[in-house]
Amino acid sequence: MTSEMERLDKHRGQVQTRSGPASYVDTGGPGRPVLFVHGVGSSSYLWRNVIGQLDGERRCVAVDLPSHGYTPAAADQDFTLPGLARFVADCCDALELADFDMVANDTGGAITQVFAAGHPERLHTLTLTNCEAHDNMPPKALLPAVILARLGLFAPIARRMGRDIPRTGRRMFRGVYQDAASMPEDVVRAWVEAQIGTPEAARQSQRLLTSLHARDLLAIEPALGRLQVPTLIVWGTGDRFFHRKWAYWLRDTIPGATEVVEIDKGRLFFPDERATELTAALCRHWNAHP
């Protein structure tokens, strides 16, 4: 039987960019490309259900950020928001993506805000789902992990947790899924192993957590205030990391944003769990801006 991962991996490749090697999924297909950007703790597999629903209708591209999925991270990888936005821009250059629709979740949404502020001409439309905004970085619910990382304690604790991946996966993902028990085991394993499966992975995750700062979001707010790219906000209302008020903050800050679509009780990773609702909202948005 084909696994959840194998269905997406038949489209997987690796490309060398100015920011280092990048693993990506590219389905090919007709129409304007769509670039999907995940956040901390997941990978391109987050988008597998949305991509499946768009099969044959759009060219879907999803990248793995450094130290996630199958993209390695260099010892000195720049994990700041501007550094990760450069990584995404370098992936776009390597894959020859221009005039595309961009969809992002979680810290991928923060990275995408920085990307959009610097490269608005590359975007046809933008869609942001639950993510950091303004000064909400790190969100309060993540602050304990960030404090451990700053103290140098996250990596050793995470390594101990990595000895029991099924149990650790349930603990890690129950706060970001409504029904974490239904997550495919191969996806859980892939995400946990990439983050804390080896001592080096745990150290990189620790360094990533200490590299993300609200000041980098605050710095691009003037550019966000000039962003005319047609922007859709789709927000899960059950998310404990990014409360609903931030959806409306983004709508009111970005001139190109006109609508917030609420996903009732959806949690942070609702793009996976509630893919049908997200895909419907995306298609309406794209059809309105052909």
N, C-alpha and C positions, 0 to 999 in steps of 0.2 A: 504494500500500500504506500502511495506517495505521501511523504510527511509534509507538514505545514511549511517547513523550511525548504524542502526540495521543490515545491511548487514555485517559490520565488527564486531559488538559486539557479534555475535553468536559464534565468536572464542575467546572472551575475557576472561581473567582470572586475578587473582591477586596472587602474590607470595611474601613471606617474604624474604628479602635479608639482608645482613650485613649492608647495607645503609638505611634500612627501607623498608616499603611495596612498591611494584611496580605493576602497572597495565600494562598488556601486551596483545597483540593479537598473537595467534599462530594457524595458519591454519592447522598444521600437513601436511601430504602429503609426496611425494617421494623426493628423491634427497637431495643434500647438503642444509643445512639451509641457509636462507638469513636473516640477522638482519638489520632492518631499524631504523635509528636514526633521529628524527626531531630536530628542533631548537626552539628558543624562539618564543612564540606566537602561536604555532600550537600544534599538538599532533600526536599520531599514525594515526589519521584520514587523515593526509597529504598523506599517502601512500595508501589510500583505492583503488584508481584506478589502481595503479601499481599492488597491491596485487590481485585485481580482474582479471587483465590480466594474472597473473601467476597462477590462480586457477587450481589446479590439476597437475601442473607441478613442483612446488617447495614448500618446507615448508617455509612459510613466517612468521617471527617473528618481531613485531614492539612494542617497549616499549614507555610508557609515561614517560617523564622525571619528576622529582619532581616539584610540583606546576603546572603541565600541565596535561590535560586530566583527568584521574581518579587516578593519583598518588599524594597522599598528600605530603606535605613537613613538616618536623619537624621544630620547632621554631629555632633550631640551625643547620638546613640543610646546608651542605657545598655546596655552589653554585659556587665555583671556578671551572675552567676547570679541574684541577686534581681531585677535589671532585666529579664532575659529571662523569668523566671518571671512577672513582672507582665505582660509582653507576652502570654504564653500565657493568663493569667487574663483579660486584656482581650479576647483573641480569643474565649474561651469566653463572656464576657458578650455580645459583639457577635453571636455565632452562637447565643445562647440555649442553650448546652450545660449541662446539669445532670444529675447521676446518670449518669455515663458511665464507660466503661472506658477506661483510658489505657495506651498502649504507647509505650515510648521506647527510643532507641538512642544510644550515644556520649554526647556532651555534652548531648544532649537528655535523657538519663537523669539527669544531674546537675541540669539545670533542673527536671525532673519531680520529683526528690526535694525540691527547695525548694518547688515548687508543692504537692506532697502534704503537706508539713509545715505549710503555711499554710492549705490548703483541703481537709482530709480529708473534709469533709462533701459535697464535690462528686463524689467518686470512688465508683464501685460496685466496681470492681476496678482493680488496678495490675499492669502487667507491665514489668519492667526487663530489658533485654538489655545486652550489654557496655557498660559506662559507667564514669565516674569514681565513686569512693566514698571516704569518709573523707578521708585526706590525699593520695590518689593523683591530684593535679591540680597541674600538668600531669603526665601519665604520662611516665616516663623516655624513651620512644621519641619523644615529641613535644618534649622539652626543647630540642634544637638549634634548632628553628623558633621556639620561644618566646624563646630567648636572642637570636636574630637580630632578632625583633620588638622586644624591649626596647632593643636597640642602634639601632633605626631602620633596619636593613638588610634586613628581610624584604621590604618593599614594592618597593624597586628590584630585588632579585634575582628576586622573583616576576614582576615585569613583563617581565623578559627571558625567563623561562620561558614566559610567556603568548604569546610569538611563535610557538611551535610547540605548539599545543594537543594534537594526537594524542600526541606524544612525552611532553609534560608529564603528560597524563592517565595514560599507562602507568606513569610514575614515581610519580605521586601515589597511584594506586589499587592497585598490585600488592601493597602491604603490607596492604590491608584486604579484598581479594578473594582467594579461592583461584585463580580463573581470571579475572584482570582483562582478558585479551584478548577475553573473550566479552561484555564490557560493550557495550551499544548505543552507537554513536558519537554519537548525538544527546544522550544522557544525559551522556556524558563531556564533550562540548562545553559543555552547559548548566552543569554543575558547575564546570568550570575557568573559564569566562568570568565566572560570578557572583563567583568568588573573586579572580581576578587579571586579568580581561579588560581592565580599564581602570586608569589610575593611581588613580582614586578607589576602585575596588573593592579594589585591592591595599592602599591605605592603611587602608580600613575593616577588612580582614582582619588587618592588622598590629595595629590598635587592639583588635580582638576578642581576639587572642591574649594581649595584655598585660592584659586586663580580667578574666580567669578565674583565680580564686584558691581554694586549698584552704580558706582561712579561712571562706569562705561555706558550704562543705559542713560544716565542723566546727561552725559556729554552729547548724545545724539538727539535729544529732545527737540532742539531748534529745527533740525532737519526733518524729524518726524512731523513737526508742525507745518512743514511745507510739502509733505508727501501727497501727491495727487493721484497716485496709483489706485485704481479701484480696489477697495479693501473690504473683505468680509470678516467678521468676527464670529466664530462658532465656539460656544462655551458650555462646558459641563457644569451644572449648578451644584453638583454634590462634591466638588473638589475641595479638599481641606488645605491644599497648597496655594491655590490661586482662586480667591473668592470672586464672585460674580461682579463685584464693583470694578475689578480691573478690566473686564470686557468693555464696560461703558467708559472707563477712562481712556482706553485705546480708541474707541469710537469717537470720543469727543476731542482727542488729540490729533488724530490723523485726518486731514481734510478729505481724503479719498474714501474714508470709511463712512458708510451710511446705515449699516444694519448689524444688529447682533442677533444671532440665532441661538437660542438657549436649548441645550440638550438636558432634559429634565433628569435630575439625579445623576447625570454622567460624572464620572470621576476623571482624573488626570489623563489616563490612557484610553479615554473613550474613543479616539480614532480607530482603535483596534476593536474594542468591544461593541461599539455602536456605529460601525462602519456604514451601515445602510443609511442612517440619518445624515451622517457627515457627507457621504457621496451625493445624496440628493441635494443638500445645500450647496455643495461645490458645483454641481451641474447647473443649478439655477443661476449661480453667480457667473459662471463662465458663459452661459447662454446670453446673459444680459450684457456681456462685454465681449462680443465675438471678434 
